[in-house]
């Protein structure tokens, strides 16, 4: 599991999409506290449903998020 790489990816996507943490929380239905924990890599185990909601909010495919979370950031294809 790579919570740090997931946190880095989330930060990059929020910046690319110009979305604040508050806006992401509102859009996803996930609390700001959970978003901040994800962004600080403070969640040892995230629920699958949470990762799917995060992926949708960040306009990413859920499988990409799962790969990063469980295997680390994939190499460029």
PDB file of N, CA, C and O in Angstrom, chain B, residues numbered from 101:
ATOM      1  N   UNK B 101       0.839  -1.178   0.000  1.00  0.00           N
ATOM      2  CA  UNK B 101       0.000   0.000   0.000  1.00  0.00           C
ATOM      3  C   UNK B 101       0.881   1.237   0.000  1.00  0.00           C
ATOM      4  O   UNK B 101       1.915   1.274   0.667  1.00  0.00           O
ATOM      5  N   UNK B 102       0.471   2.240  -0.745  1.00  0.00           N
ATOM      6  CA  UNK B 102       1.272   3.448  -0.843  1.00  0.00           C
ATOM      7  C   UNK B 102       0.407   4.683  -0.589  1.00  0.00           C
ATOM      8  O   UNK B 102      -0.003   5.376  -1.520  1.00  0.00           O
ATOM      9  N   UNK B 103       0.143   4.936   0.672  1.00  0.00           N
ATOM     10  CA  UNK B 103      -0.671   6.096   1.035  1.00  0.00           C
ATOM     11  C   UNK B 103       0.033   7.396   0.664  1.00  0.00           C
ATOM     12  O   UNK B 103      -0.627   8.375   0.316  1.00  0.00           O
ATOM     13  N   UNK B 104       1.375   7.422   0.733  1.00  0.00           N
ATOM     14  CA  UNK B 104       2.121   8.638   0.402  1.00  0.00           C
ATOM     15  C   UNK B 104       2.002   8.950  -1.089  1.00  0.00           C
ATOM     16  O   UNK B 104       1.779  10.100  -1.469  1.00  0.00           O
ATOM     17  N   UNK B 105       2.147   7.943  -1.919  1.00  0.00           N
ATOM     18  CA  UNK B 105       2.016   8.176  -3.363  1.00  0.00           C
ATOM     19  C   UNK B 105       0.593   8.566  -3.727  1.00  0.00           C
ATOM     20  O   UNK B 105       0.377   9.400  -4.606  1.00  0.00           O
ATOM     21  N   UNK B 106      -0.376   7.963  -3.051  1.00  0.00           N
ATOM     22  CA  UNK B 106      -1.767   8.348  -3.287  1.00  0.00           C
ATOM     23  C   UNK B 106      -1.971   9.801  -2.874  1.00  0.00           C
ATOM     24  O   UNK B 106      -2.616  10.559  -3.599  1.00  0.00           O
ATOM     25  N   UNK B 107      -1.439  10.201  -1.732  1.00  0.00           N
ATOM     26  CA  UNK B 107      -1.573  11.584  -1.275  1.00  0.00           C
ATOM     27  C   UNK B 107      -0.962  12.558  -2.286  1.00  0.00           C
ATOM     28  O   UNK B 107      -1.551  13.597  -2.586  1.00  0.00           O
ATOM     29  N   UNK B 108       0.198  12.224  -2.798  1.00  0.00           N
ATOM     30  CA  UNK B 108       0.843  13.077  -3.802  1.00  0.00           C
ATOM     31  C   UNK B 108       0.000  13.181  -5.060  1.00  0.00           C
ATOM     32  O   UNK B 108      -0.136  14.262  -5.634  1.00  0.00           O
ATOM     33  N   UNK B 109      -0.567  12.062  -5.491  1.00  0.00           N
ATOM     34  CA  UNK B 109      -1.415  12.058  -6.679  1.00  0.00           C
ATOM     35  C   UNK B 109      -2.659  12.925  -6.453  1.00  0.00           C
ATOM     36  O   UNK B 109      -3.048  13.696  -7.329  1.00  0.00           O
ATOM     37  N   UNK B 110      -3.277  12.796  -5.281  1.00  0.00           N
ATOM     38  CA  UNK B 110      -4.474  13.584  -4.980  1.00  0.00           C
ATOM     39  C   UNK B 110      -4.160  15.074  -5.007  1.00  0.00           C
ATOM     40  O   UNK B 110      -4.935  15.864  -5.547  1.00  0.00           O
ATOM     41  N   UNK B 111      -3.040  15.457  -4.431  1.00  0.00           N
ATOM     42  CA  UNK B 111      -2.632  16.866  -4.428  1.00  0.00           C
ATOM     43  C   UNK B 111      -2.442  17.381  -5.853  1.00  0.00           C
ATOM     44  O   UNK B 111      -2.879  18.481  -6.189  1.00  0.00           O
ATOM     45  N   UNK B 112      -1.780  16.568  -6.689  1.00  0.00           N
ATOM     46  CA  UNK B 112      -1.548  16.956  -8.087  1.00  0.00           C
ATOM     47  C   UNK B 112      -2.865  17.146  -8.828  1.00  0.00           C
ATOM     48  O   UNK B 112      -3.047  18.133  -9.540  1.00  0.00           O
ATOM     49  N   UNK B 113      -3.786  16.194  -8.656  1.00  0.00           N
ATOM     50  CA  UNK B 113      -5.061  16.278  -9.369  1.00  0.00           C
ATOM     51  C   UNK B 113      -5.905  17.457  -8.892  1.00  0.00           C
ATOM     52  O   UNK B 113      -6.532  18.137  -9.704  1.00  0.00           O
ATOM     53  N   UNK B 114      -5.924  17.704  -7.593  1.00  0.00           N
ATOM     54  CA  UNK B 114      -6.669  18.862  -7.085  1.00  0.00           C
ATOM     55  C   UNK B 114      -6.120  20.144  -7.689  1.00  0.00           C
ATOM     56  O   UNK B 114      -6.875  21.034  -8.079  1.00  0.00           O
ATOM     57  N   UNK B 115      -4.802  20.228  -7.762  1.00  0.00           N
ATOM     58  CA  UNK B 115      -4.172  21.420  -8.331  1.00  0.00           C
ATOM     59  C   UNK B 115      -4.473  21.530  -9.829  1.00  0.00           C
ATOM     60  O   UNK B 115      -4.807  22.610 -10.316  1.00  0.00           O
ATOM     61  N   UNK B 116      -4.356  20.421 -10.556  1.00  0.00           N
ATOM     62  CA  UNK B 116      -4.621  20.433 -11.998  1.00  0.00           C
ATOM     63  C   UNK B 116      -6.047  20.859 -12.298  1.00  0.00           C
ATOM     64  O   UNK B 116      -6.291  21.589 -13.259  1.00  0.00           O
ATOM     65  N   UNK B 117      -6.988  20.406 -11.481  1.00  0.00           N
ATOM     66  CA  UNK B 117      -8.394  20.712 -11.693  1.00  0.00           C
ATOM     67  C   UNK B 117      -8.823  22.007 -11.013  1.00  0.00           C
ATOM     68  O   UNK B 117      -9.969  22.437 -11.143  1.00  0.00           O
ATOM     69  N   UNK B 118      -7.887  22.626 -10.284  1.00  0.00           N
ATOM     70  CA  UNK B 118      -8.155  23.867  -9.567  1.00  0.00           C
ATOM     71  C   UNK B 118      -9.358  23.710  -8.627  1.00  0.00           C
ATOM     72  O   UNK B 118     -10.282  24.524  -8.623  1.00  0.00           O
ATOM     73  N   UNK B 119      -9.311  22.633  -7.833  1.00  0.00           N
ATOM     74  CA  UNK B 119     -10.378  22.336  -6.882  1.00  0.00           C
ATOM     75  C   UNK B 119      -9.804  22.438  -5.474  1.00  0.00           C
ATOM     76  O   UNK B 119      -8.751  21.873  -5.180  1.00  0.00           O
ATOM     77  N   UNK B 120     -10.502  23.157  -4.614  1.00  0.00           N
ATOM     78  CA  UNK B 120     -10.081  23.241  -3.215  1.00  0.00           C
ATOM     79  C   UNK B 120     -10.517  21.974  -2.485  1.00  0.00           C
ATOM     80  O   UNK B 120     -11.353  21.216  -2.975  1.00  0.00           O
ATOM     81  N   UNK B 121      -9.944  21.762  -1.326  1.00  0.00           N
ATOM     82  CA  UNK B 121     -10.330  20.613  -0.514  1.00  0.00           C
ATOM     83  C   UNK B 121     -11.797  20.722  -0.111  1.00  0.00           C
ATOM     84  O   UNK B 121     -12.514  19.721  -0.093  1.00  0.00           O
ATOM     85  N   UNK B 122     -12.239  21.920   0.208  1.00  0.00           N
ATOM     86  CA  UNK B 122     -13.639  22.132   0.584  1.00  0.00           C
ATOM     87  C   UNK B 122     -14.564  21.788  -0.567  1.00  0.00           C
ATOM     88  O   UNK B 122     -15.575  21.112  -0.374  1.00  0.00           O
ATOM     89  N   UNK B 123     -14.223  22.249  -1.769  1.00  0.00           N
ATOM     90  CA  UNK B 123     -15.049  21.955  -2.939  1.00  0.00           C
ATOM     91  C   UNK B 123     -15.046  20.462  -3.240  1.00  0.00           C
ATOM     92  O   UNK B 123     -16.081  19.902  -3.600  1.00  0.00           O
ATOM     93  N   UNK B 124     -13.902  19.816  -3.099  1.00  0.00           N
ATOM     94  CA  UNK B 124     -13.822  18.370  -3.333  1.00  0.00           C
ATOM     95  C   UNK B 124     -14.693  17.620  -2.337  1.00  0.00           C
ATOM     96  O   UNK B 124     -15.372  16.657  -2.694  1.00  0.00           O
ATOM     97  N   UNK B 125     -14.670  18.066  -1.089  1.00  0.00           N
ATOM     98  CA  UNK B 125     -15.496  17.431  -0.061  1.00  0.00           C
ATOM     99  C   UNK B 125     -16.976  17.573  -0.387  1.00  0.00           C
ATOM    100  O   UNK B 125     -17.736  16.610  -0.284  1.00  0.00           O
ATOM    101  N   UNK B 126     -17.377  18.763  -0.776  1.00  0.00           N
ATOM    102  CA  UNK B 126     -18.785  19.000  -1.115  1.00  0.00           C
ATOM    103  C   UNK B 126     -19.198  18.174  -2.325  1.00  0.00           C
ATOM    104  O   UNK B 126     -20.268  17.566  -2.329  1.00  0.00           O
ATOM    105  N   UNK B 127     -18.361  18.151  -3.341  1.00  0.00           N
ATOM    106  CA  UNK B 127     -18.680  17.441  -4.577  1.00  0.00           C
ATOM    107  C   UNK B 127     -18.734  15.936  -4.363  1.00  0.00           C
ATOM    108  O   UNK B 127     -19.574  15.258  -4.953  1.00  0.00           O
ATOM    109  N   UNK B 128     -17.853  15.410  -3.530  1.00  0.00           N
ATOM    110  CA  UNK B 128     -17.747  13.960  -3.363  1.00  0.00           C
ATOM    111  C   UNK B 128     -18.650  13.402  -2.270  1.00  0.00           C
ATOM    112  O   UNK B 128     -18.969  12.213  -2.270  1.00  0.00           O
ATOM    113  N   UNK B 129     -19.060  14.255  -1.343  1.00  0.00           N
ATOM    114  CA  UNK B 129     -19.824  13.769  -0.208  1.00  0.00           C
ATOM    115  C   UNK B 129     -18.941  13.142   0.861  1.00  0.00           C
ATOM    116  O   UNK B 129     -19.430  12.466   1.765  1.00  0.00           O
ATOM    117  N   UNK B 130     -17.632  13.372   0.751  1.00  0.00           N
ATOM    118  CA  UNK B 130     -16.651  12.877   1.723  1.00  0.00           C
ATOM    119  C   UNK B 130     -16.258  14.064   2.601  1.00  0.00           C
ATOM    120  O   UNK B 130     -16.081  15.172   2.095  1.00  0.00           O
ATOM    121  N   UNK B 131     -16.124  13.850   3.884  1.00  0.00           N
ATOM    122  CA  UNK B 131     -15.816  14.954   4.789  1.00  0.00           C
ATOM    123  C   UNK B 131     -14.459  15.587   4.474  1.00  0.00           C
ATOM    124  O   UNK B 131     -13.559  14.943   3.934  1.00  0.00           O
ATOM    125  N   UNK B 132     -14.343  16.865   4.828  1.00  0.00           N
ATOM    126  CA  UNK B 132     -13.056  17.548   4.660  1.00  0.00           C
ATOM    127  C   UNK B 132     -11.991  16.877   5.507  1.00  0.00           C
ATOM    128  O   UNK B 132     -10.831  16.792   5.102  1.00  0.00           O
ATOM    129  N   UNK B 133     -12.380  16.404   6.673  1.00  0.00           N
ATOM    130  CA  UNK B 133     -11.427  15.724   7.549  1.00  0.00           C
ATOM    131  C   UNK B 133     -10.838  14.496   6.853  1.00  0.00           C
ATOM    132  O   UNK B 133      -9.631  14.265   6.924  1.00  0.00           O
ATOM    133  N   UNK B 134     -11.677  13.713   6.186  1.00  0.00           N
ATOM    134  CA  UNK B 134     -11.185  12.538   5.461  1.00  0.00           C
ATOM    135  C   UNK B 134     -10.279  12.960   4.318  1.00  0.00           C
ATOM    136  O   UNK B 134      -9.235  12.343   4.102  1.00  0.00           O
ATOM    137  N   UNK B 135     -10.656  14.000   3.580  1.00  0.00           N
ATOM    138  CA  UNK B 135      -9.800  14.504   2.500  1.00  0.00           C
ATOM    139  C   UNK B 135      -8.436  14.917   3.038  1.00  0.00           C
ATOM    140  O   UNK B 135      -7.405  14.585   2.453  1.00  0.00           O
ATOM    141  N   UNK B 136      -8.434  15.643   4.157  1.00  0.00           N
ATOM    142  CA  UNK B 136      -7.156  16.080   4.729  1.00  0.00           C
ATOM    143  C   UNK B 136      -6.315  14.888   5.180  1.00  0.00           C
ATOM    144  O   UNK B 136      -5.094  14.898   5.031  1.00  0.00           O
ATOM    145  N   UNK B 137      -6.956  13.872   5.725  1.00  0.00           N
ATOM    146  CA  UNK B 137      -6.218  12.672   6.122  1.00  0.00           C
ATOM    147  C   UNK B 137      -5.629  11.975   4.901  1.00  0.00           C
ATOM    148  O   UNK B 137      -4.484  11.525   4.934  1.00  0.00           O
ATOM    149  N   UNK B 138      -6.404  11.883   3.828  1.00  0.00           N
ATOM    150  CA  UNK B 138      -5.891  11.280   2.591  1.00  0.00           C
ATOM    151  C   UNK B 138      -4.706  12.089   2.056  1.00  0.00           C
ATOM    152  O   UNK B 138      -3.702  11.522   1.626  1.00  0.00           O
ATOM    153  N   UNK B 139      -4.834  13.415   2.088  1.00  0.00           N
ATOM    154  CA  UNK B 139      -3.779  14.283   1.564  1.00  0.00           C
ATOM    155  C   UNK B 139      -2.512  14.254   2.412  1.00  0.00           C
ATOM    156  O   UNK B 139      -1.432  14.581   1.919  1.00  0.00           O
ATOM    157  N   UNK B 140      -2.631  13.867   3.677  1.00  0.00           N
ATOM    158  CA  UNK B 140      -1.467  13.748   4.558  1.00  0.00           C
ATOM    159  C   UNK B 140      -1.023  12.289   4.702  1.00  0.00           C
ATOM    160  O   UNK B 140      -0.130  11.983   5.493  1.00  0.00           O
ATOM    161  N   UNK B 141      -1.640  11.408   3.947  1.00  0.00           N
ATOM    162  CA  UNK B 141      -1.315   9.973   3.984  1.00  0.00           C
ATOM    163  C   UNK B 141      -1.499   9.402   5.384  1.00  0.00           C
ATOM    164  O   UNK B 141      -0.720   8.558   5.829  1.00  0.00           O
ATOM    165  N   UNK B 142      -2.535   9.868   6.073  1.00  0.00           N
ATOM    166  CA  UNK B 142      -2.774   9.434   7.438  1.00  0.00           C
ATOM    167  C   UNK B 142      -3.840   8.341   7.556  1.00  0.00           C
ATOM    168  O   UNK B 142      -4.286   8.017   8.656  1.00  0.00           O
ATOM    169  N   UNK B 143      -4.231   7.793   6.447  1.00  0.00           N
ATOM    170  CA  UNK B 143      -5.222   6.730   6.492  1.00  0.00           C
ATOM    171  C   UNK B 143      -4.530   5.434   6.115  1.00  0.00           C
ATOM    172  O   UNK B 143      -4.046   5.277   4.994  1.00  0.00           O
ATOM    173  N   UNK B 144      -4.489   4.517   7.053  1.00  0.00           N
ATOM    174  CA  UNK B 144      -3.845   3.227   6.813  1.00  0.00           C
ATOM    175  C   UNK B 144      -4.678   2.373   5.870  1.00  0.00           C
ATOM    176  O   UNK B 144      -4.137   1.661   5.025  1.00  0.00           O
ATOM    177  N   UNK B 145      -5.970   2.446   6.014  1.00  0.00           N
ATOM    178  CA  UNK B 145      -6.867   1.673   5.161  1.00  0.00           C
ATOM    179  C   UNK B 145      -8.056   2.542   4.784  1.00  0.00           C
ATOM    180  O   UNK B 145      -8.855   2.922   5.640  1.00  0.00           O
ATOM    181  N   UNK B 146      -8.167   2.850   3.520  1.00  0.00           N
ATOM    182  CA  UNK B 146      -9.304   3.619   3.036  1.00  0.00           C
ATOM    183  C   UNK B 146     -10.354   2.652   2.497  1.00  0.00           C
ATOM    184  O   UNK B 146     -10.023   1.609   1.932  1.00  0.00           O
ATOM    185  N   UNK B 147     -11.609   3.007   2.677  1.00  0.00           N
ATOM    186  CA  UNK B 147     -12.687   2.182   2.141  1.00  0.00           C
ATOM    187  C   UNK B 147     -12.662   2.255   0.622  1.00  0.00           C
ATOM    188  O   UNK B 147     -12.332   3.286   0.036  1.00  0.00           O
ATOM    189  N   UNK B 148     -13.013   1.156   0.008  1.00  0.00           N
ATOM    190  CA  UNK B 148     -13.089   1.115  -1.454  1.00  0.00           C
ATOM    191  C   UNK B 148     -14.067   2.169  -1.966  1.00  0.00           C
ATOM    192  O   UNK B 148     -13.791   2.848  -2.955  1.00  0.00           O
ATOM    193  N   UNK B 149     -15.190   2.303  -1.304  1.00  0.00           N
ATOM    194  CA  UNK B 149     -16.196   3.283  -1.734  1.00  0.00           C
ATOM    195  C   UNK B 149     -15.643   4.707  -1.656  1.00  0.00           C
ATOM    196  O   UNK B 149     -15.978   5.547  -2.491  1.00  0.00           O
ATOM    197  N   UNK B 150     -14.807   4.981  -0.669  1.00  0.00           N
ATOM    198  CA  UNK B 150     -14.198   6.308  -0.545  1.00  0.00           C
ATOM    199  C   UNK B 150     -13.249   6.569  -1.706  1.00  0.00           C
ATOM    200  O   UNK B 150     -13.268   7.647  -2.300  1.00  0.00           O
ATOM    201  N   UNK B 151     -12.422   5.583  -2.029  1.00  0.00           N
ATOM    202  CA  UNK B 151     -11.484   5.758  -3.149  1.00  0.00           C
ATOM    203  C   UNK B 151     -12.225   5.944  -4.474  1.00  0.00           C
ATOM    204  O   UNK B 151     -11.772   6.700  -5.333  1.00  0.00           O
ATOM    205  N   UNK B 152     -13.340   5.272  -4.642  1.00  0.00           N
ATOM    206  CA  UNK B 152     -14.127   5.426  -5.868  1.00  0.00           C
ATOM    207  C   UNK B 152     -14.709   6.834  -5.937  1.00  0.00           C
ATOM    208  O   UNK B 152     -14.687   7.461  -6.996  1.00  0.00           O
ATOM    209  N   UNK B 153     -15.228   7.334  -4.819  1.00  0.00           N
ATOM    210  CA  UNK B 153     -15.770   8.694  -4.795  1.00  0.00           C
ATOM    211  C   UNK B 153     -14.675   9.727  -5.059  1.00  0.00           C
ATOM    212  O   UNK B 153     -14.903  10.709  -5.765  1.00  0.00           O
ATOM    213  N   UNK B 154     -13.505   9.510  -4.500  1.00  0.00           N
ATOM    214  CA  UNK B 154     -12.374  10.415  -4.722  1.00  0.00           C
ATOM    215  C   UNK B 154     -12.001  10.413  -6.204  1.00  0.00           C
ATOM    216  O   UNK B 154     -11.787  11.472  -6.794  1.00  0.00           O
ATOM    217  N   UNK B 155     -11.926   9.235  -6.798  1.00  0.00           N
ATOM    218  CA  UNK B 155     -11.581   9.114  -8.217  1.00  0.00           C
ATOM    219  C   UNK B 155     -12.582   9.862  -9.090  1.00  0.00           C
ATOM    220  O   UNK B 155     -12.196  10.569 -10.021  1.00  0.00           O
ATOM    221  N   UNK B 156     -13.851   9.706  -8.792  1.00  0.00           N
ATOM    222  CA  UNK B 156     -14.884  10.401  -9.582  1.00  0.00           C
ATOM    223  C   UNK B 156     -14.742  11.915  -9.441  1.00  0.00           C
ATOM    224  O   UNK B 156     -14.862  12.648 -10.423  1.00  0.00           O
ATOM    225  N   UNK B 157     -14.491  12.372  -8.244  1.00  0.00           N
ATOM    226  CA  UNK B 157     -14.333  13.807  -8.007  1.00  0.00           C
ATOM    227  C   UNK B 157     -13.135  14.362  -8.754  1.00  0.00           C
ATOM    228  O   UNK B 157     -13.172  15.485  -9.257  1.00  0.00           O
ATOM    229  N   UNK B 158     -12.065  13.566  -8.827  1.00  0.00           N
ATOM    230  CA  UNK B 158     -10.836  14.014  -9.487  1.00  0.00           C
ATOM    231  C   UNK B 158     -10.780  13.640 -10.960  1.00  0.00           C
ATOM    232  O   UNK B 158      -9.743  13.770 -11.609  1.00  0.00           O
ATOM    233  N   UNK B 159     -11.916  13.171 -11.478  1.00  0.00           N
ATOM    234  CA  UNK B 159     -12.025  12.804 -12.887  1.00  0.00           C
ATOM    235  C   UNK B 159     -10.957  11.797 -13.287  1.00  0.00           C
ATOM    236  O   UNK B 159     -10.339  11.908 -14.345  1.00  0.00           O
ATOM    237  N   UNK B 160     -10.756  10.822 -12.427  1.00  0.00           N
ATOM    238  CA  UNK B 160      -9.807   9.740 -12.661  1.00  0.00           C
ATOM    239  C   UNK B 160     -10.574   8.427 -12.694  1.00  0.00           C
ATOM    240  O   UNK B 160     -11.660   8.320 -12.124  1.00  0.00           O
ATOM    241  N   UNK B 161     -10.019   7.449 -13.350  1.00  0.00           N
ATOM    242  CA  UNK B 161     -10.648   6.138 -13.352  1.00  0.00           C
ATOM    243  C   UNK B 161     -10.407   5.487 -11.994  1.00  0.00           C
ATOM    244  O   UNK B 161      -9.285   5.520 -11.489  1.00  0.00           O
ATOM    245  N   UNK B 162     -11.432   4.901 -11.399  1.00  0.00           N
ATOM    246  CA  UNK B 162     -11.252   4.268 -10.087  1.00  0.00           C
ATOM    247  C   UNK B 162     -10.130   3.240 -10.041  1.00  0.00           C
ATOM    248  O   UNK B 162      -9.455   3.116  -9.019  1.00  0.00           O
ATOM    249  N   UNK B 163      -9.916   2.504 -11.121  1.00  0.00           N
ATOM    250  CA  UNK B 163      -8.843   1.507 -11.120  1.00  0.00           C
ATOM    251  C   UNK B 163      -7.465   2.163 -11.009  1.00  0.00           C
ATOM    252  O   UNK B 163      -6.554   1.596 -10.407  1.00  0.00           O
ATOM    253  N   UNK B 164      -7.318   3.328 -11.576  1.00  0.00           N
ATOM    254  CA  UNK B 164      -6.045   4.049 -11.451  1.00  0.00           C
ATOM    255  C   UNK B 164      -5.779   4.401  -9.994  1.00  0.00           C
ATOM    256  O   UNK B 164      -4.656   4.268  -9.509  1.00  0.00           O
ATOM    257  N   UNK B 165      -6.819   4.851  -9.302  1.00  0.00           N
ATOM    258  CA  UNK B 165      -6.677   5.188  -7.887  1.00  0.00           C
ATOM    259  C   UNK B 165      -6.328   3.950  -7.066  1.00  0.00           C
ATOM    260  O   UNK B 165      -5.490   4.005  -6.166  1.00  0.00           O
ATOM    261  N   UNK B 166      -6.970   2.852  -7.380  1.00  0.00           N
ATOM    262  CA  UNK B 166      -6.715   1.613  -6.642  1.00  0.00           C
ATOM    263  C   UNK B 166      -5.297   1.116  -6.882  1.00  0.00           C
ATOM    264  O   UNK B 166      -4.639   0.638  -5.958  1.00  0.00           O
ATOM    265  N   UNK B 167      -4.825   1.227  -8.118  1.00  0.00           N
ATOM    266  CA  UNK B 167      -3.445   0.813  -8.409  1.00  0.00           C
ATOM    267  C   UNK B 167      -2.449   1.636  -7.613  1.00  0.00           C
ATOM    268  O   UNK B 167      -1.495   1.095  -7.054  1.00  0.00           O
ATOM    269  N   UNK B 168      -2.665   2.930  -7.561  1.00  0.00           N
ATOM    270  CA  UNK B 168      -1.763   3.793  -6.806  1.00  0.00           C
ATOM    271  C   UNK B 168      -1.819   3.433  -5.326  1.00  0.00           C
ATOM    272  O   UNK B 168      -0.785   3.344  -4.664  1.00  0.00           O
ATOM    273  N   UNK B 169      -3.005   3.231  -4.817  1.00  0.00           N
ATOM    274  CA  UNK B 169      -3.170   2.948  -3.391  1.00  0.00           C
ATOM    275  C   UNK B 169      -2.528   1.622  -3.000  1.00  0.00           C
ATOM    276  O   UNK B 169      -1.866   1.522  -1.967  1.00  0.00           O
ATOM    277  N   UNK B 170      -2.732   0.600  -3.842  1.00  0.00           N
ATOM    278  CA  UNK B 170      -2.247  -0.730  -3.479  1.00  0.00           C
ATOM    279  C   UNK B 170      -0.864  -1.059  -4.007  1.00  0.00           C
ATOM    280  O   UNK B 170      -0.162  -1.874  -3.408  1.00  0.00           O
ATOM    281  N   UNK B 171      -0.446  -0.446  -5.119  1.00  0.00           N
ATOM    282  CA  UNK B 171       0.827  -0.824  -5.734  1.00  0.00           C
ATOM    283  C   UNK B 171       1.806   0.323  -5.873  1.00  0.00           C
ATOM    284  O   UNK B 171       2.968   0.091  -6.208  1.00  0.00           O
ATOM    285  N   UNK B 172       1.391   1.513  -5.636  1.00  0.00           N
ATOM    286  CA  UNK B 172       2.251   2.668  -5.893  1.00  0.00           C
ATOM    287  C   UNK B 172       1.944   3.224  -7.265  1.00  0.00           C
ATOM    288  O   UNK B 172       1.233   2.606  -8.058  1.00  0.00           O
ATOM    289  N   UNK B 173       2.477   4.378  -7.531  1.00  0.00           N
ATOM    290  CA  UNK B 173       2.193   5.050  -8.804  1.00  0.00           C
ATOM    291  C   UNK B 173       2.760   4.245  -9.966  1.00  0.00           C
ATOM    292  O   UNK B 173       3.945   3.915  -9.980  1.00  0.00           O
ATOM    293  N   UNK B 174       1.908   3.930 -10.941  1.00  0.00           N
ATOM    294  CA  UNK B 174       2.399   3.163 -12.088  1.00  0.00           C
ATOM    295  C   UNK B 174       3.363   3.968 -12.945  1.00  0.00           C
ATOM    296  O   UNK B 174       3.302   5.197 -12.984  1.00  0.00           O
ATOM    297  N   UNK B 175       4.240   3.272 -13.618  1.00  0.00           N
ATOM    298  CA  UNK B 175       5.179   3.947 -14.511  1.00  0.00           C
ATOM    299  C   UNK B 175       4.430   4.491 -15.713  1.00  0.00           C
ATOM    300  O   UNK B 175       3.333   4.029 -16.024  1.00  0.00           O
ATOM    301  N   UNK B 176       5.013   5.468 -16.388  1.00  0.00           N
ATOM    302  CA  UNK B 176       4.390   6.060 -17.572  1.00  0.00           C
ATOM    303  C   UNK B 176       4.217   5.013 -18.649  1.00  0.00           C
ATOM    304  O   UNK B 176       5.111   4.212 -18.923  1.00  0.00           O
ATOM    305  N   UNK B 177       3.045   5.040 -19.248  1.00  0.00           N
ATOM    306  CA  UNK B 177       2.757   4.045 -20.289  1.00  0.00           C
ATOM    307  C   UNK B 177       2.912   4.642 -21.657  1.00  0.00           C
ATOM    308  O   UNK B 177       2.709   3.954 -22.657  1.00  0.00           O
TER     309      UNK B 177
END
